[in-house]
Amino acid sequence: MTAERWFPDIKGRGRTLSGVFAVGYALTAAAFSLWYLYTSGFGLYSTETNRGFYLLFTSILVFLVFPARRGAPAHRPSVIDAVLIAAAVACIGYWMDQYVPYAMFRVSDPSQWDLAMGAVAIVVILETSRRVLGPAIPIIAILFLAQLYFGPYLPGKLSHSGMPVERILEFSFSTQEAMFGVVTATFATFVFPFMIFGAFLERSGAGTFFMELATALTGRWRGGPAKIATLSSALFGSISGSSVANVVASGAFTIPMMKRIGFKPHHAGAIEAIASTGGQIMPPIMGAGVFILATLTQRDYLGIAMMNVIPAVLFFTFILLMVDLEAMRTGLKGLPDDEIPLVRDVLRRGWFFFIPLIVVITLLFMGYSANYGAFWGTVATLALSWLRKETRMGPRKVFHGLVAGAHNNTSAGAAIGSLGIIIGGVVLAGLGLKFSAVLVEFAGGQLFFTVVLVTIISIVIGMGSSTTGSYIILAVVAAPALIHLGVDEVAAHLVVFYAACLSNVTPPVCVSAFAGAAIAGADPMKTGFAALKFGATLVLIPFSFVYVPELLLIGEPGAIVYAALRYLLGYAVLAMGIQKTEFLTGPIPQWRRGTFLIAAICLLFPLLPGIEIAGFALAAIAWAPSIRTVLAARRAG
């Protein structure tokens, strides 16, 4: 019984490990987390161990818990898994051992062992990605490797002289430019420590606290459970940074509540899906891709997080407005009083859960690195959990937190090596600027159409990838096109990042919406389209970064405040236009709905000087009948 409490069954997609295999997985995962918790607090042992151990441990855990095919053993690793684990240890161990001798003596003259281990490593890394994410990312990686060899046969500006197999293997494996490159370094150094931090927060009861706080704050309002889902996803998203994890963690509670008070199943799943997707853009922690963004733009992470405060607040405000109008239109109420805790009681029980986040933010403001902040945030979580008996993290909870951090990493980490191979293919062939030139040419040099193309491409790529994977690919092939057209570098990368987030809820493949639909028992496609409706501004935000950089705190304070208020009004009139309902009097006729939508376009797409003035006027015209009705009712009363 004691052993089972320490080593419970490990559940993956298609496989559940128990007994000795669960013990082996848990010990490996805990060692993985401990190593990176140590390096985040006390410094890296070496560059090659930092990058090598990350890919090695990730591959081992993936091969243990993700079967190769449907007919593979469901409760234990197969012989193929054991062979792949041995291959991963051999090739990645070889790279860590031989990187320094290679860098000193064998650059451009790799040995036969270098090439052989490189070939094995590519197979291992691609299989790691395939098992977790499906075939899309490995296929893209193979195509980028193939174009290095078949360069002379590529069309137009994308063609190049081609490279021999030896050069491709050397660059992909032996250097720190491809699979062991910047993406792997960023995940190992910054992202994974925050995953451990999030796992500790969750094990200490922070997730439950944020859910109860959201219930206490919004449960009484009309459509209360949907607002609970929105607010809790914003709060929990700050510590999870994963849309699917957010859906699963908070949706199991919020989606049944929404259905119980009258929300349609696909609406309940959609609201949770779009709110959870927004968790990736919610400071202070945001999603894993933002760490990559900070690295690629050479900006500090805190600055990137601060730039996203206004867009994130506006995004969640729009969802709350949409939910409120949906509840008003369909006559939905809030939760019964006996199911709503008092705010003061919730804060009294868990106020200290804010302190670890404050510790992280304070250290970032003091100039310390993000991983150092994650280390002390984790330490603070562990220490503060002892303030209350029910949240106390003893040795078993600490061990489970370490295991959970590593286990949560498998979904995102499985793609990292393959993404590195893709970036290596882009860099070695010089495709980044070439693809950008093609993109700009196809869009006729028009910035607006370039952003449209970037958004469409991100949706297509995102069908088989995570937000982070989509962003990384687009960051090297699409962001330069926007920069070439005069967009600020950080704004260009944020355009790409938000467009990558959009793919989470865009049919036909929308992983967050599928997760919400599964919990709600709803049709996935209907859930995906409903999520797009409730989060329509996610389509518009990339354009706002291009044309209104003030939303990213770029510009004078007065201009920033004006832009934020204009977009707040624009989001409000857009919500009323979409929902065919107005906040004061309810349903509205078609002419008012059309006027609200035109006003929203004028306010949110300032393509012409002064067009927002027309937006203000049209919003006033459409709102005037309701204001007159309310004033007349008050005079009569």
VEXDREN-2710 file (C-alpha; in Angstrom, 1 decimal):
% VEXDREN-2710
k/r/px/py/pz
1/MET/0.0/0.0/0.0
2/THR/2.8/2.4/0.9
3/ALA/4.6/1.7/-2.4
4/GLU/1.4/2.3/-4.4
5/ARG/1.0/5.7/-2.7
6/TRP/4.5/6.7/-3.7
7/PHE/4.4/5.0/-7.1
8/PRO/0.9/5.2/-8.5
9/ASP/0.1/4.1/-12.0
10/ILE/1.4/6.4/-14.8
11/LYS/-1.1/7.1/-17.5
12/GLY/-0.2/8.1/-21.0
13/ARG/-2.0/8.1/-24.3
14/GLY/-2.6/4.4/-25.0
15/ARG/-0.5/3.0/-22.1
16/THR/-0.8/2.8/-18.4
17/LEU/2.4/1.8/-16.5
18/SER/2.1/0.0/-13.2
19/GLY/4.4/-1.9/-10.8
20/VAL/8.1/-1.9/-11.6
21/PHE/7.6/0.0/-14.8
22/ALA/5.7/2.8/-12.9
23/VAL/8.5/2.9/-10.4
24/GLY/11.2/3.1/-13.1
25/TYR/9.3/5.9/-14.9
26/ALA/8.7/7.9/-11.7
27/LEU/12.3/7.6/-10.6
28/THR/13.5/8.7/-14.0
29/ALA/11.1/11.6/-14.1
30/ALA/12.0/12.8/-10.6
31/ALA/15.7/12.7/-11.4
32/PHE/15.0/14.7/-14.6
33/SER/13.1/17.4/-12.6
34/LEU/15.7/17.4/-9.8
35/TRP/18.6/18.0/-12.2
36/TYR/16.9/21.0/-13.9
37/LEU/15.6/22.4/-10.6
38/TYR/19.3/22.3/-9.4
39/THR/20.7/23.9/-12.5
40/SER/18.0/26.7/-12.5
41/GLY/19.0/27.6/-8.9
42/PHE/22.8/27.0/-8.9
43/GLY/23.8/27.3/-12.5
44/LEU/24.5/25.0/-15.5
45/TYR/27.0/22.2/-15.2
46/SER/27.9/22.6/-18.9
47/THR/26.1/23.6/-22.1
48/GLU/26.2/20.1/-23.5
49/THR/24.7/18.5/-20.4
50/ASN/22.0/21.1/-20.2
51/ARG/20.9/20.5/-23.8
52/GLY/21.7/16.8/-24.0
53/PHE/20.0/15.7/-20.8
54/TYR/16.9/17.5/-21.8
55/LEU/16.4/15.6/-25.0
56/LEU/17.7/12.3/-23.5
57/PHE/15.3/12.3/-20.5
58/THR/12.4/13.5/-22.6
59/SER/12.9/10.7/-25.2
60/ILE/13.2/8.1/-22.5
61/LEU/10.0/9.1/-20.8
62/VAL/8.1/9.3/-24.1
63/PHE/9.3/5.8/-25.1
64/LEU/8.2/4.4/-21.8
65/VAL/4.7/5.9/-21.7
66/PHE/3.7/6.5/-25.4
67/PRO/3.4/3.2/-27.4
68/ALA/4.7/3.0/-30.9
69/ARG/1.4/1.8/-32.4
70/ARG/-2.1/0.8/-31.3
71/GLY/-1.3/-2.9/-31.0
72/ALA/1.7/-2.3/-28.7
73/PRO/1.7/-3.5/-25.1
74/ALA/-0.7/-1.3/-23.0
75/HIS/0.9/-1.8/-19.6
76/ARG/4.6/-2.1/-20.2
77/PRO/7.3/-1.0/-22.7
78/SER/7.9/-3.2/-25.7
79/VAL/11.2/-4.5/-27.1
80/ILE/11.2/-1.7/-29.6
81/ASP/10.8/0.8/-26.8
82/ALA/13.8/-0.7/-25.0
83/VAL/15.9/-0.6/-28.2
84/LEU/15.0/3.1/-28.8
85/ILE/15.8/4.0/-25.2
86/ALA/19.2/2.3/-25.6
87/ALA/19.7/4.2/-28.9
88/ALA/18.8/7.5/-27.3
89/VAL/21.3/6.9/-24.4
90/ALA/24.0/5.9/-26.9
91/CYS/23.7/8.7/-29.4
92/ILE/22.9/11.6/-27.0
93/GLY/25.4/10.3/-24.5
94/TYR/28.0/10.3/-27.3
95/TRP/27.1/13.9/-28.2
96/MET/27.6/15.1/-24.7
97/ASP/30.9/13.2/-24.3
98/GLN/32.3/14.2/-27.7
99/TYR/31.0/17.7/-28.2
100/VAL/34.1/19.4/-26.8
101/PRO/36.6/17.3/-28.8
102/TYR/34.4/17.8/-31.9
103/ALA/34.3/21.6/-31.4
104/MET/38.1/21.7/-30.9
105/PHE/39.4/19.3/-33.5
106/ARG/36.7/17.9/-35.9
107/VAL/34.6/20.9/-37.1
108/SER/33.9/20.4/-40.8
109/ASP/35.7/17.0/-40.6
110/PRO/33.4/14.7/-38.6
111/SER/34.4/11.2/-37.9
112/GLN/32.5/8.1/-39.0
113/TRP/31.2/7.7/-35.5
114/ASP/29.9/11.3/-35.5
115/LEU/27.9/10.6/-38.7
116/ALA/26.6/7.2/-37.6
117/MET/25.5/8.6/-34.2
118/GLY/24.0/11.6/-36.0
119/ALA/21.8/9.3/-38.2
120/VAL/20.7/7.4/-35.1
121/ALA/19.9/10.6/-33.2
122/ILE/17.7/11.9/-36.1
123/VAL/15.7/8.7/-36.1
124/VAL/15.3/8.8/-32.3
125/ILE/14.3/12.4/-32.2
126/LEU/11.7/12.1/-35.0
127/GLU/10.2/9.0/-33.4
128/THR/9.9/10.9/-30.1
129/SER/7.9/13.6/-31.8
130/ARG/5.8/11.2/-33.8
131/ARG/4.6/9.2/-30.8
132/VAL/3.3/12.3/-28.9
133/LEU/2.3/14.7/-31.7
134/GLY/1.6/12.4/-34.6
135/PRO/3.3/12.5/-38.0
136/ALA/3.0/16.2/-39.0
137/ILE/6.1/17.6/-37.2
138/PRO/8.4/14.6/-38.2
139/ILE/7.2/14.9/-41.8
140/ILE/8.0/18.6/-41.8
141/ALA/11.4/17.9/-40.3
142/ILE/12.1/15.3/-43.0
143/LEU/11.1/17.7/-45.7
144/PHE/13.5/20.4/-44.4
145/LEU/16.3/17.8/-44.3
146/ALA/15.4/16.7/-47.8
147/GLN/15.5/20.2/-49.2
148/LEU/19.1/20.5/-48.0
149/TYR/20.0/17.7/-50.3
150/PHE/17.7/18.5/-53.2
151/GLY/18.3/22.3/-53.1
152/PRO/19.0/22.7/-56.9
153/TYR/15.6/21.3/-57.7
154/LEU/13.6/23.7/-55.5
155/PRO/11.6/26.4/-57.3
156/GLY/12.5/30.0/-57.8
157/LYS/14.1/31.9/-54.9
158/LEU/14.1/28.9/-52.7
159/SER/16.7/27.0/-54.7
160/HIS/20.3/26.5/-53.6
161/SER/23.3/24.5/-54.5
162/GLY/22.4/21.5/-52.3
163/MET/24.6/19.8/-49.6
164/PRO/26.0/16.3/-49.2
165/VAL/24.6/13.9/-46.6
166/GLU/27.7/14.2/-44.4
167/ARG/27.3/17.9/-44.1
168/ILE/23.6/17.6/-43.3
169/LEU/24.3/15.0/-40.6
170/GLU/27.1/17.0/-39.1
171/PHE/25.1/20.3/-38.9
172/SER/21.9/18.5/-37.6
173/PHE/23.7/16.5/-34.9
174/SER/27.3/17.6/-34.0
175/THR/26.8/21.4/-33.8
176/GLN/24.7/23.4/-31.4
177/GLU/22.6/24.8/-34.3
178/ALA/19.9/22.2/-34.9
179/MET/18.5/19.6/-32.6
180/PHE/20.8/20.8/-29.8
181/GLY/20.2/24.4/-30.7
182/VAL/18.5/27.4/-29.3
183/VAL/15.1/25.8/-29.0
184/THR/16.4/22.9/-26.9
185/ALA/18.5/25.3/-24.8
186/THR/15.5/27.6/-24.1
187/PHE/13.2/24.7/-23.0
188/ALA/15.9/23.2/-20.8
189/THR/17.0/26.4/-19.3
190/PHE/13.7/28.4/-18.9
191/VAL/10.5/26.4/-19.8
192/PHE/11.1/23.2/-17.9
193/PRO/11.8/24.9/-14.6
194/PHE/8.5/26.7/-14.9
195/MET/6.7/23.4/-15.6
196/ILE/8.2/22.1/-12.3
197/PHE/7.1/25.3/-10.6
198/GLY/3.5/24.9/-12.0
199/ALA/3.4/21.2/-10.9
200/PHE/4.4/22.2/-7.3
201/LEU/1.8/25.0/-7.3
202/GLU/-0.8/22.5/-8.4
203/ARG/0.2/19.8/-5.9
204/SER/0.1/22.4/-3.1
205/GLY/-3.5/23.2/-3.9
206/ALA/-3.1/26.5/-5.9
207/GLY/-5.3/25.2/-8.7
208/THR/-8.1/24.6/-6.4
209/PHE/-7.6/28.0/-4.7
210/PHE/-7.8/29.8/-8.0
211/MET/-10.9/27.9/-9.0
212/GLU/-12.6/28.7/-5.7
213/LEU/-11.6/32.4/-6.0
214/ALA/-13.0/32.6/-9.5
215/THR/-16.3/31.0/-8.2
216/ALA/-16.5/33.5/-5.3
217/LEU/-15.9/36.5/-7.6
218/THR/-18.2/35.6/-10.5
219/GLY/-20.5/32.7/-9.5
220/ARG/-23.5/35.0/-8.7
221/TRP/-23.5/36.7/-12.1
222/ARG/-25.7/35.6/-15.0
223/GLY/-23.9/32.7/-16.7
224/GLY/-21.7/32.6/-13.7
225/PRO/-20.1/29.2/-14.4
226/ALA/-18.9/30.4/-17.8
227/LYS/-17.3/33.4/-16.1
228/ILE/-15.8/31.1/-13.6
229/ALA/-14.2/29.2/-16.5
230/THR/-12.9/32.4/-18.0
231/LEU/-11.4/33.8/-14.9
232/SER/-10.0/30.5/-13.6
233/SER/-8.4/29.9/-16.9
234/ALA/-6.8/33.3/-16.8
235/LEU/-5.5/32.6/-13.3
236/PHE/-4.5/29.0/-13.8
237/GLY/-3.1/29.8/-17.2
238/SER/-0.6/32.0/-15.5
239/ILE/0.9/28.9/-13.9
240/SER/0.3/26.3/-16.5
241/GLY/1.0/28.0/-19.9
242/SER/-0.6/25.1/-21.8
243/SER/-4.0/25.4/-23.3
244/VAL/-4.9/21.7/-23.3
245/ALA/-3.6/21.2/-19.7
246/ASN/-5.7/24.2/-18.8
247/VAL/-8.8/22.7/-20.4
248/VAL/-8.3/19.4/-18.7
249/ALA/-7.5/20.8/-15.3
250/SER/-10.3/23.5/-15.0
251/GLY/-12.7/22.1/-17.6
252/ALA/-13.5/19.0/-15.6
253/PHE/-15.1/21.3/-13.0
254/THR/-16.4/24.3/-15.1
255/ILE/-17.9/22.5/-18.1
256/PRO/-20.4/20.4/-16.1
257/MET/-21.3/23.5/-14.1
258/MET/-22.0/25.4/-17.3
259/LYS/-24.1/22.6/-18.7
260/ARG/-26.1/22.3/-15.5
261/ILE/-27.3/25.9/-15.6
262/GLY/-28.3/25.6/-19.3
263/PHE/-25.3/26.2/-21.6
264/LYS/-25.4/24.0/-24.6
265/PRO/-22.7/21.3/-24.5
266/HIS/-20.7/22.7/-27.4
267/HIS/-20.9/26.2/-26.0
268/ALA/-19.6/25.0/-22.6
269/GLY/-16.7/23.2/-24.2
270/ALA/-16.0/26.2/-26.5
271/ILE/-15.9/28.7/-23.6
272/GLU/-13.4/26.6/-21.7
273/ALA/-11.3/26.0/-24.8
274/ILE/-11.0/29.6/-25.8
275/ALA/-10.4/30.8/-22.2
276/SER/-7.7/28.1/-21.7
277/THR/-6.1/29.1/-25.0
278/GLY/-5.9/32.6/-23.6
279/GLY/-3.9/31.3/-20.6
280/GLN/-0.9/31.1/-23.0
281/ILE/-1.0/34.9/-23.4
282/MET/-1.7/35.7/-19.7
283/PRO/1.2/37.2/-17.8
284/PRO/3.2/36.6/-15.6
285/ILE/4.2/33.2/-16.9
286/MET/2.3/32.8/-20.3
287/GLY/3.1/29.9/-22.6
288/ALA/6.3/28.1/-23.4
289/GLY/6.6/29.8/-26.7
290/VAL/7.1/33.2/-25.1
291/PHE/10.4/32.0/-23.7
292/ILE/11.5/31.2/-27.2
293/LEU/10.2/34.6/-28.4
294/ALA/12.3/36.4/-25.8
295/THR/15.3/34.4/-26.9
296/LEU/14.9/34.9/-30.6
297/THR/14.3/38.7/-30.2
298/GLN/17.0/39.0/-27.5
299/ARG/14.6/40.8/-25.2
300/ASP/14.2/40.0/-21.5
301/TYR/11.2/37.8/-20.6
302/LEU/9.8/40.4/-18.2
303/GLY/9.6/43.0/-20.9
304/ILE/7.7/40.6/-23.2
305/ALA/5.3/39.7/-20.4
306/MET/4.6/43.4/-19.6
307/MET/3.9/44.1/-23.3
308/ASN/1.2/41.5/-23.2
309/VAL/-0.7/42.8/-20.2
310/ILE/-3.1/45.0/-22.2
311/PRO/-3.8/42.5/-25.0
312/ALA/-4.4/39.7/-22.5
313/VAL/-6.8/41.8/-20.3
314/LEU/-8.7/42.9/-23.3
315/PHE/-8.9/39.4/-24.7
316/PHE/-10.4/38.0/-21.4
317/THR/-12.7/41.0/-21.1
318/PHE/-14.1/40.2/-24.5
319/ILE/-14.7/36.6/-23.5
320/LEU/-16.5/37.8/-20.4
321/LEU/-18.7/40.2/-22.5
322/MET/-19.5/37.4/-24.9
323/VAL/-20.5/35.1/-22.1
324/ASP/-22.6/37.7/-20.4
325/LEU/-24.5/38.5/-23.6
326/GLU/-25.0/34.7/-24.3
327/ALA/-26.4/34.3/-20.8
328/MET/-28.6/37.4/-21.2
329/ARG/-29.8/36.2/-24.6
330/THR/-30.7/32.7/-23.4
331/GLY/-31.9/33.7/-19.9
332/LEU/-29.2/31.8/-18.0
333/LYS/-28.6/32.6/-14.3
334/GLY/-25.7/32.2/-11.9
335/LEU/-25.0/29.5/-9.3
336/PRO/-27.1/29.0/-6.2
337/ASP/-25.9/31.0/-3.2
338/ASP/-25.1/27.8/-1.3
339/GLU/-22.6/26.8/-3.9
340/ILE/-20.7/30.1/-3.9
341/PRO/-18.0/30.6/-1.2
342/LEU/-17.3/34.0/0.3
343/VAL/-14.3/35.8/-1.2
344/ARG/-12.9/36.5/2.3
345/ASP/-13.1/32.8/3.2
346/VAL/-11.3/31.8/0.1
347/LEU/-8.6/34.4/0.5
348/ARG/-8.1/33.4/4.2
349/ARG/-7.6/29.8/3.2
350/GLY/-5.2/30.4/0.3
351/TRP/-3.9/34.0/0.2
352/PHE/-0.4/32.7/0.3
353/PHE/-0.6/31.1/-3.1
354/PHE/-0.1/34.6/-4.6
355/ILE/3.3/34.9/-2.9
356/PRO/5.2/32.4/-5.2
357/LEU/4.0/34.4/-8.2
358/ILE/5.1/37.6/-6.5
359/VAL/8.5/36.1/-5.7
360/VAL/9.0/35.2/-9.4
361/ILE/7.9/38.7/-10.6
362/THR/10.0/40.5/-8.0
363/LEU/13.1/38.5/-9.0
364/LEU/12.5/39.3/-12.7
365/PHE/12.2/43.0/-11.9
366/MET/15.4/42.8/-9.9
367/GLY/17.1/41.6/-13.1
368/TYR/17.5/37.9/-12.3
369/SER/16.9/35.2/-15.0
370/ALA/13.5/33.6/-15.5
371/ASN/14.8/30.2/-14.5
372/TYR/16.2/31.6/-11.2
373/GLY/12.8/33.0/-10.5
374/ALA/11.2/29.7/-11.2
375/PHE/13.6/28.0/-8.8
376/TRP/12.8/30.4/-5.9
377/GLY/9.1/30.3/-6.8
378/THR/9.2/26.5/-6.4
379/VAL/11.0/26.8/-3.1
380/ALA/8.5/29.4/-1.9
381/THR/5.6/27.2/-2.9
382/LEU/7.1/24.3/-0.9
383/ALA/7.8/26.4/2.2
384/LEU/4.4/28.3/2.1
385/SER/2.4/25.0/1.7
386/TRP/3.3/24.3/5.4
387/LEU/1.1/27.2/6.5
388/ARG/-1.9/25.0/6.4
389/LYS/-2.2/21.3/7.2
390/GLU/-4.4/20.5/4.2
391/THR/-1.9/22.1/1.7
392/ARG/1.3/20.8/3.3
393/MET/3.8/19.2/0.9
394/GLY/5.6/16.4/2.6
395/PRO/8.2/14.1/0.9
396/ARG/5.6/12.1/-1.0
397/LYS/3.9/15.3/-2.4
398/VAL/7.3/16.7/-3.3
399/PHE/8.2/13.5/-5.1
400/HIS/4.9/13.5/-7.0
401/GLY/5.4/17.2/-7.9
402/LEU/8.8/16.3/-9.4
403/VAL/7.3/13.4/-11.4
404/ALA/4.3/15.6/-12.6
405/GLY/6.7/18.3/-13.8
406/ALA/8.6/15.9/-16.0
407/HIS/5.5/14.0/-17.1
408/ASN/3.8/17.3/-18.1
409/ASN/6.9/18.1/-20.1
410/THR/6.6/15.1/-22.4
411/SER/3.8/16.7/-24.5
412/ALA/5.7/19.9/-25.3
413/GLY/9.2/18.5/-25.0
414/ALA/8.6/15.8/-27.5
415/ALA/8.6/18.3/-30.4
416/ILE/11.7/20.2/-29.4
417/GLY/14.4/18.1/-31.1
418/SER/12.4/17.9/-34.4
419/LEU/11.8/21.7/-34.3
420/GLY/15.5/22.1/-33.9
421/ILE/16.1/20.0/-37.0
422/ILE/13.6/22.2/-38.9
423/ILE/15.4/25.3/-37.8
424/GLY/18.7/23.8/-38.7
425/GLY/17.4/23.1/-42.2
426/VAL/16.2/26.7/-42.5
427/VAL/19.5/28.2/-41.3
428/LEU/21.8/25.9/-43.3
429/ALA/19.9/26.6/-46.6
430/GLY/19.3/30.3/-45.8
431/LEU/15.6/29.7/-46.3
432/GLY/14.3/32.3/-43.7
433/LEU/14.9/35.4/-45.8
434/LYS/14.1/33.6/-49.0
435/PHE/10.7/32.4/-47.7
436/SER/10.0/35.9/-46.4
437/ALA/10.7/37.4/-49.8
438/VAL/8.3/34.9/-51.4
439/LEU/5.7/35.7/-48.8
440/VAL/6.0/39.5/-49.3
441/GLU/6.0/39.1/-53.1
442/PHE/2.8/36.9/-52.9
443/ALA/1.1/39.5/-50.8
444/GLY/2.0/42.2/-53.3
445/GLY/4.1/44.0/-50.6
446/GLN/1.0/44.8/-48.7
447/LEU/1.3/44.6/-45.0
448/PHE/-2.4/43.8/-44.4
449/PHE/-2.4/40.8/-46.8
450/THR/1.0/39.6/-45.4
451/VAL/-0.6/39.4/-41.9
452/VAL/-3.6/37.5/-43.4
453/LEU/-1.2/35.0/-45.1
454/VAL/0.8/34.6/-41.9
455/THR/-2.4/33.8/-40.0
456/ILE/-3.6/31.3/-42.6
457/ILE/-0.2/29.6/-42.7
458/SER/-0.1/29.4/-38.9
459/ILE/-3.5/27.7/-38.8
460/VAL/-2.4/25.1/-41.4
461/ILE/0.9/24.4/-39.5
462/GLY/-0.9/24.3/-36.2
463/MET/-3.1/21.5/-37.3
464/GLY/-0.4/19.0/-36.4
465/SER/1.6/20.9/-33.9
466/SER/1.5/22.6/-30.5
467/THR/1.4/26.4/-30.2
468/THR/5.1/26.4/-29.5
469/GLY/5.9/24.3/-32.5
470/SER/3.8/26.5/-34.8
471/TYR/5.4/29.6/-33.4
472/ILE/8.9/28.3/-33.8
473/ILE/8.4/27.3/-37.4
474/LEU/6.8/30.6/-38.3
475/ALA/9.3/32.7/-36.3
476/VAL/12.1/31.7/-38.7
477/VAL/10.1/31.8/-42.0
478/ALA/7.3/34.3/-41.5
479/ALA/8.3/36.9/-38.9
480/PRO/11.1/38.3/-41.0
481/ALA/8.6/39.2/-43.7
482/LEU/6.7/41.4/-41.3
483/ILE/10.0/42.9/-40.1
484/HIS/11.0/43.6/-43.7
485/LEU/7.7/45.6/-44.1
486/GLY/8.6/47.8/-41.2
487/VAL/6.9/46.1/-38.2
488/ASP/8.7/46.3/-34.9
489/GLU/10.6/43.0/-34.3
490/VAL/8.8/42.1/-31.0
491/ALA/5.5/43.0/-32.5
492/ALA/6.2/40.9/-35.6
493/HIS/7.0/37.9/-33.4
494/LEU/3.9/38.5/-31.3
495/VAL/1.8/38.5/-34.4
496/VAL/3.2/35.1/-35.2
497/PHE/2.7/33.8/-31.6
498/TYR/-0.9/34.9/-31.3
499/ALA/-1.6/33.5/-34.8
500/ALA/-0.1/30.2/-33.5
501/CYS/-2.4/30.3/-30.5
502/LEU/-5.4/30.7/-32.8
503/SER/-4.7/27.2/-34.3
504/ASN/-5.8/25.7/-31.0
505/VAL/-9.4/26.6/-31.7
506/THR/-9.5/26.7/-35.5
507/PRO/-11.3/23.7/-37.2
508/PRO/-10.7/21.2/-38.6
509/VAL/-7.9/20.3/-36.2
510/CYS/-8.3/22.3/-32.9
511/VAL/-6.7/20.5/-30.0
512/SER/-8.1/22.7/-27.2
513/ALA/-11.6/22.6/-28.6
514/PHE/-11.4/18.8/-29.0
515/ALA/-10.4/18.5/-25.3
516/GLY/-13.3/20.7/-24.3
517/ALA/-15.7/18.8/-26.5
518/ALA/-14.5/15.5/-25.0
519/ILE/-15.4/16.7/-21.5
520/ALA/-18.6/18.3/-22.6
521/GLY/-19.8/15.4/-24.7
522/ALA/-20.2/17.7/-27.6
523/ASP/-19.5/17.6/-31.3
524/PRO/-15.8/18.7/-31.8
525/MET/-16.4/20.7/-35.0
526/LYS/-19.4/22.6/-33.5
527/THR/-17.2/23.3/-30.4
528/GLY/-14.4/24.6/-32.5
529/PHE/-16.6/27.0/-34.4
530/ALA/-18.2/28.1/-31.2
531/ALA/-14.8/28.7/-29.6
532/LEU/-13.9/30.9/-32.6
533/LYS/-17.1/32.9/-32.0
534/PHE/-16.4/33.4/-28.3
535/GLY/-12.8/34.3/-29.0
536/ALA/-13.2/36.2/-32.2
537/THR/-10.7/38.9/-31.1
538/LEU/-7.9/36.3/-31.3
539/VAL/-8.3/36.7/-35.1
540/LEU/-8.0/40.5/-34.8
541/ILE/-5.2/40.8/-32.3
542/PRO/-2.3/40.2/-34.7
543/PHE/-3.6/43.1/-36.9
544/SER/-3.8/45.4/-33.8
545/PHE/-0.1/44.7/-33.0
546/VAL/0.8/45.8/-36.6
547/TYR/-1.3/49.0/-36.8
548/VAL/-1.7/49.9/-33.1
549/PRO/1.7/49.1/-31.4
550/GLU/0.5/51.3/-28.4
551/LEU/-1.3/48.2/-27.2
552/LEU/2.2/46.7/-26.6
553/LEU/3.2/49.7/-24.5
554/ILE/5.1/51.2/-27.5
555/GLY/4.5/54.9/-27.6
556/GLU/3.5/57.8/-25.3
557/PRO/1.4/57.1/-22.2
558/GLY/-1.6/59.1/-23.5
559/ALA/-1.6/57.2/-26.8
560/ILE/-1.4/53.9/-24.9
561/VAL/-4.4/54.7/-22.7
562/TYR/-6.4/56.0/-25.7
563/ALA/-5.7/52.8/-27.7
564/ALA/-6.7/50.6/-24.8
565/LEU/-10.0/52.4/-24.2
566/ARG/-10.7/52.5/-28.0
567/TYR/-10.2/48.7/-28.2
568/LEU/-12.2/48.1/-25.1
569/LEU/-15.2/49.9/-26.7
570/GLY/-14.4/48.1/-30.0
571/TYR/-14.6/44.7/-28.3
572/ALA/-17.8/45.6/-26.6
573/VAL/-19.6/46.7/-29.8
574/LEU/-18.2/43.6/-31.6
575/ALA/-19.6/41.4/-28.9
576/MET/-23.0/43.0/-29.2
577/GLY/-22.9/42.7/-33.0
578/ILE/-21.9/39.0/-32.9
579/GLN/-24.4/38.0/-30.2
580/LYS/-27.3/40.2/-31.6
581/THR/-27.9/41.3/-28.0
582/GLU/-27.3/44.6/-26.2
583/PHE/-26.3/44.8/-22.5
584/LEU/-29.1/47.2/-21.4
585/THR/-32.2/45.9/-23.1
586/GLY/-31.4/42.5/-24.6
587/PRO/-32.0/41.4/-28.3
588/ILE/-31.6/44.0/-31.0
589/PRO/-32.9/44.4/-34.6
590/GLN/-30.7/43.7/-37.6
591/TRP/-30.0/47.4/-38.4
592/ARG/-28.5/47.9/-34.9
593/ARG/-26.5/44.7/-35.1
594/GLY/-25.1/45.7/-38.5
595/THR/-24.2/49.2/-37.2
596/PHE/-22.4/47.7/-34.2
597/LEU/-20.4/45.4/-36.5
598/ILE/-19.4/48.3/-38.8
599/ALA/-18.5/50.4/-35.7
600/ALA/-16.3/47.6/-34.5
601/ILE/-14.5/47.4/-37.9
602/CYS/-13.8/51.1/-37.8
603/LEU/-12.5/51.0/-34.2
604/LEU/-10.4/47.8/-34.5
605/PHE/-9.1/48.2/-38.1
606/PRO/-7.7/51.8/-38.2
607/LEU/-6.4/51.4/-41.7
608/LEU/-7.4/55.0/-42.6
609/PRO/-6.6/58.1/-40.6
610/GLY/-9.4/59.2/-38.3
611/ILE/-11.6/56.2/-39.2
612/GLU/-12.1/55.5/-35.5
613/ILE/-14.1/58.7/-35.2
614/ALA/-16.7/57.1/-37.5
615/GLY/-16.6/54.1/-35.2
616/PHE/-17.3/56.2/-32.1
617/ALA/-20.2/57.8/-33.9
618/LEU/-21.7/54.6/-35.2
619/ALA/-21.5/53.0/-31.8
620/ALA/-23.3/55.9/-30.3
621/ILE/-26.1/55.7/-33.0
622/ALA/-26.5/52.0/-32.4
623/TRP/-26.6/52.4/-28.6
624/ALA/-28.9/55.4/-28.5
625/PRO/-32.2/53.5/-28.6
626/SER/-31.3/51.4/-25.6
627/ILE/-30.1/54.4/-23.6
628/ARG/-33.3/56.3/-24.4
629/THR/-35.4/53.2/-23.3
630/VAL/-33.5/52.9/-20.0
631/LEU/-33.8/56.6/-19.2
632/ALA/-37.5/56.6/-20.1
633/ALA/-38.1/53.7/-17.8
634/ARG/-36.3/55.4/-14.9
635/ARG/-38.3/58.6/-15.4
636/ALA/-41.5/56.5/-15.5
637/GLY/-40.5/54.6/-12.4
END
